């Protein structure tokens, strides 16, 4: 990764996954979950839902919605987040194909 100095601070370009850049375990999984949560937040705003209304519609508790809005979604699986999006009016497609490298990777594409 190319590094450069800006105002005396060393800066390097992100890999596209801030979790991987920080060296966190399960970086790909965290990136996917973050993308799903971002879409849930957008849907809630678009639908004008309160946390309580969103919780009821998504089938989770209001405290879990509150945590999600604060960035704490560790207690929700990717599957549950996808279920929440379905309940908010989103279709989800999962595409599986052979990898171009020895080990495959996950990609979240938001339309």
Beta strands, then each sheet from edge to edge (+ up, - down):
strand 1: 3-6
strand 2: 9-12
sheet 1: 1+ 2-
end
